[in-house]
């Protein structure tokens, strides 16, 4: 273990950047107050925002290289500790710790974050909240880095809440439109439901292990497994509660409905927060505490089931969306489902691998969609696009690369990472065969909706109004990051070639080897609980790879052909199967049922409570203190209502009630 | 007390132990004199600030070496009462700073206002340190009587007078419960001293009824269900700086005493207390959810917070054996709450300087553009009330729920955490209004009051905001102070 105080700068550089951008925003407002057209400090803020994340990326790379230079079992870098809380048996020390998993995450966050920041300088150009935007984005990167690099669950929680807060601020960034602010609030409240589970889970963790240090918890888990299994239930409940937190943050069933609404924010926000980084926090948490989750077969099965079902629901909903960002949002929900399927199958490394490739290709697709929206003057409806490949060639090429990776076309990054997850699910056997089948079904839909989206955007007749819309290619600040991400999406598979292919190409599974020391404890626990994991034979592996490739190719082709010539297929579906189309487009009506089963009753309860407190109690009881009221003055209607008497009555009744309860207990 | 000899009671140690309260009392007298001699604002301000400062310095020195039980064992000047004392002084100082430019039409009576405000912390200190049921009552009245008058201080406003009268009538009602309860305890046990009562193994039915009535009265002051109904009306009607004082100081003082008398309750009462806490949280949060007036919303939120911190008592009864666990959690929670709520109410008071229109949530819309600092501070306070990490409110909540978990009250903790999720909904509405909604047309021409008149309030806001952040970012220092 090595100590490096500079590790603190990895999260803190973006924090400093955020503060500077905030000041610049304030100065800009002041300058504009004097003369409305003043340029303010927007350009400077953009530079600060990009540079702070860029420098953080440089440090993250430096840490990565240092780590790689160490022997495998010693690959942990630690910052100087910050003694945060000390009370009784609750002692919390915050430290930045980089092991292979955290290092991977910091590289993704700062790397993809850097590209998206650079893209934003073009995308947000001319926005009056330009500096504010970068302040929020930098703040987000800070919180996300705290989340992935904290040694302690409470430190992680600081980041966890921080990213939620930034997500909320950024979803509502364009509040003039009215609805984004509401969408932001929905996202935050839904996340808080998950956070409540998370917090309670953390209390149970302290009770079980006496610590919130993540690596200590990992090493202590095996000790609780022996004997008669008296801790099994507690372990399972704790893991499930933490997983509840992950469901909120990573938009899994039943808490996924906020993510599509979150698309109201600017597109770079969707790319960074709602595709590449924040929503993967749940996946990170499960991977980080892998021994804890591995300890209970039931918990793993729950995670895998939630993941598989979410993957299917998300993919099927994406089939019929007309808004290009909604397609990508449901696609993200679905891909996160795959990651949880992987975690639930015990394939922690594979899930993180998919997280990384997903950050590349989904970040790319969102940025590409942003470029399209930008070029189309804020049009997001697929039915009003078409034929854009002539107008936006660079966006078109990179978008197709991303689509190929998402749909899992052979040899693309998404192909390897998704198939690795499915192969693990298959090899887990038993119930998992069913989940594997669900996963394959999801893969079919994924290929189909991805190429539907590509066909509707870039092919077919131009369905937009040529008088008002003049599609144009975006500037280099936007297409540059697209190109980099496209390369990563296509070539990212090299990080983790399937073993049989790697064998042929003499390439090791880089990602798997790199993450091995982190996932090894979980795999050991798995072996303790389930016996040795079933190995996949070479011939079976070839078959699974073949099935994955075939499914992707066939359905990508069908999706593409069905929509190559226009929106006819959508119209036919809506005509012949209106119920199905409606059901799918509303995401299986989950949101509507929340509205009727949760939101409305809660609102009604609140109103009734306040009515009871404010009026019923007040009005219902005889109004007798009129004499007092008259003595005081004219407008004392509320007195005459007799509320004072009823308050006194409640106090008296309450006193009597607690007397009886305590005397008789 | 009667047979003890006066010289023994009033020795130097004793006077030293209550010196912060004595300083306040002397300050009150000086202030009355000053009020007769001169109307100069600065003279009055200097006396109040000087008194609070002197009292705080004395409190810190006393805290360095707490004398322990004094006044023949009726007053406990220990570490906890010292810390509570400091908290009361801070709360009073903040409320006073916000009140400086708050009143427009009642300026002639400002001396009386300050005199009453300066009297309240004396009462709070006596309550927090009371080891005798009678001494607590003296403190309670010393706190309450000035507050009754302060609530009605805007005497030409119906709402204010109404609030004062309501608070007075119900407060008197609550005090009657207290006295009757204390009388029952005395008749059953023959003592009013907590130290003596501690040695009783179990109480007779008579004593237990006394305890229940006593608790009802304390619950009334900390405003938990079903003794909380007066809170929204009174908090809304009272002048806002007074509300700040009531919401923070009174609650903290009653809570300090509640922790001292928790041992009177049997362990089986844990579930009742937990239920009261949960119901209070539920009613407070649900009530706050539908309020359109921010002051009233904060009043309901205060009820919910009282419920949360009551969980500590339930946990202490229910088997949280962590030494000082309950006290640590309660002190931390209340410290965070005092600065957050005082700041939040204070900011409303500050906004009201421009007229009475500002407490409605619609009038806060788009405030961030007109008054960025005020909006930023109000946001911080809302986040702290909602329990977001790196604010004091988060850690307070965490310690409270953690204490409940240690006492094996997992279900209670879960419901509590879930309810605090609901709470965030209404705190965020304020933030949304501040930052994400356009300014209402009716407020377009409203000028920001002159900077000079905002100075004291700005200072108080800055101090509260800094403390809320410090409590969240560097909790260790505070916890060490509490724990030592």
Boltz contact constraints between the chains, C-beta under 6 A:
constraints:
  - contact:
      token1: [A, 83]
      token2: [B, 476]
      max_distance: 6.0
  - contact:
      token1: [A, 85]
      token2: [B, 475]
      max_distance: 6.0
  - contact:
      token1: [A, 85]
      token2: [B, 476]
      max_distance: 6.0
  - contact:
      token1: [A, 86]
      token2: [B, 476]
      max_distance: 6.0
  - contact:
      token1: [A, 87]
      token2: [B, 328]
      max_distance: 6.0
  - contact:
      token1: [A, 87]
      token2: [B, 479]
      max_distance: 6.0
  - contact:
      token1: [A, 88]
      token2: [B, 322]
      max_distance: 6.0
  - contact:
      token1: [A, 88]
      token2: [B, 325]
      max_distance: 6.0
  - contact:
      token1: [A, 158]
      token2: [B, 389]
      max_distance: 6.0
  - contact:
      token1: [A, 161]
      token2: [B, 388]
      max_distance: 6.0
  - contact:
      token1: [A, 161]
      token2: [B, 389]
      max_distance: 6.0
  - contact:
      token1: [A, 172]
      token2: [B, 436]
      max_distance: 6.0
  - contact:
      token1: [A, 175]
      token2: [B, 436]
      max_distance: 6.0
  - contact:
      token1: [A, 181]
      token2: [B, 432]
      max_distance: 6.0
  - contact:
      token1: [A, 181]
      token2: [B, 436]
      max_distance: 6.0
  - contact:
      token1: [A, 185]
      token2: [B, 428]
      max_distance: 6.0
  - contact:
      token1: [A, 189]
      token2: [B, 425]
      max_distance: 6.0
  - contact:
      token1: [A, 192]
      token2: [B, 421]
      max_distance: 6.0
  - contact:
      token1: [A, 192]
      token2: [B, 424]
      max_distance: 6.0
  - contact:
      token1: [A, 193]
      token2: [B, 421]
      max_distance: 6.0
  - contact:
      token1: [A, 196]
      token2: [B, 417]
      max_distance: 6.0
  - contact:
      token1: [A, 196]
      token2: [B, 418]
      max_distance: 6.0
  - contact:
      token1: [A, 196]
      token2: [B, 421]
      max_distance: 6.0
  - contact:
      token1: [A, 199]
      token2: [B, 417]
      max_distance: 6.0
  - contact:
      token1: [A, 200]
      token2: [B, 414]
      max_distance: 6.0
  - contact:
      token1: [A, 200]
      token2: [B, 417]
      max_distance: 6.0
  - contact:
      token1: [A, 203]
      token2: [B, 402]
      max_distance: 6.0
  - contact:
      token1: [A, 203]
      token2: [B, 405]
      max_distance: 6.0
  - contact:
      token1: [A, 606]
      token2: [B, 286]
      max_distance: 6.0
  - contact:
      token1: [A, 606]
      token2: [B, 289]
      max_distance: 6.0
  - contact:
      token1: [A, 606]
      token2: [B, 290]
      max_distance: 6.0
  - contact:
      token1: [A, 607]
      token2: [B, 290]
      max_distance: 6.0
  - contact:
      token1: [A, 609]
      token2: [B, 286]
      max_distance: 6.0
  - contact:
      token1: [A, 609]
      token2: [B, 287]
      max_distance: 6.0
  - contact:
      token1: [A, 610]
      token2: [B, 287]
      max_distance: 6.0
  - contact:
      token1: [A, 610]
      token2: [B, 290]
      max_distance: 6.0
  - contact:
      token1: [A, 613]
      token2: [B, 287]
      max_distance: 6.0
  - contact:
      token1: [A, 633]
      token2: [B, 158]
      max_distance: 6.0
  - contact:
      token1: [A, 635]
      token2: [B, 158]
      max_distance: 6.0
  - contact:
      token1: [A, 644]
      token2: [B, 166]
      max_distance: 6.0
  - contact:
      token1: [A, 647]
      token2: [B, 170]
      max_distance: 6.0
  - contact:
      token1: [A, 647]
      token2: [B, 229]
      max_distance: 6.0
  - contact:
      token1: [A, 647]
      token2: [B, 230]
      max_distance: 6.0
  - contact:
      token1: [A, 648]
      token2: [B, 173]
      max_distance: 6.0
  - contact:
      token1: [A, 650]
      token2: [B, 226]
      max_distance: 6.0
  - contact:
      token1: [A, 650]
      token2: [B, 229]
      max_distance: 6.0
  - contact:
      token1: [A, 651]
      token2: [B, 227]
      max_distance: 6.0
  - contact:
      token1: [A, 654]
      token2: [B, 226]
      max_distance: 6.0
  - contact:
      token1: [A, 654]
      token2: [B, 227]
      max_distance: 6.0
  - contact:
      token1: [A, 655]
      token2: [B, 177]
      max_distance: 6.0
  - contact:
      token1: [A, 655]
      token2: [B, 213]
      max_distance: 6.0
  - contact:
      token1: [A, 655]
      token2: [B, 216]
      max_distance: 6.0
  - contact:
      token1: [A, 658]
      token2: [B, 212]
      max_distance: 6.0
  - contact:
      token1: [A, 659]
      token2: [B, 209]
      max_distance: 6.0
  - contact:
      token1: [A, 659]
      token2: [B, 212]
      max_distance: 6.0
  - contact:
      token1: [A, 661]
      token2: [B, 272]
      max_distance: 6.0
  - contact:
      token1: [A, 662]
      token2: [B, 208]
      max_distance: 6.0
  - contact:
      token1: [A, 662]
      token2: [B, 212]
      max_distance: 6.0
  - contact:
      token1: [A, 662]
      token2: [B, 269]
      max_distance: 6.0
  - contact:
      token1: [A, 663]
      token2: [B, 205]
      max_distance: 6.0
  - contact:
      token1: [A, 663]
      token2: [B, 208]
      max_distance: 6.0
  - contact:
      token1: [A, 665]
      token2: [B, 268]
      max_distance: 6.0
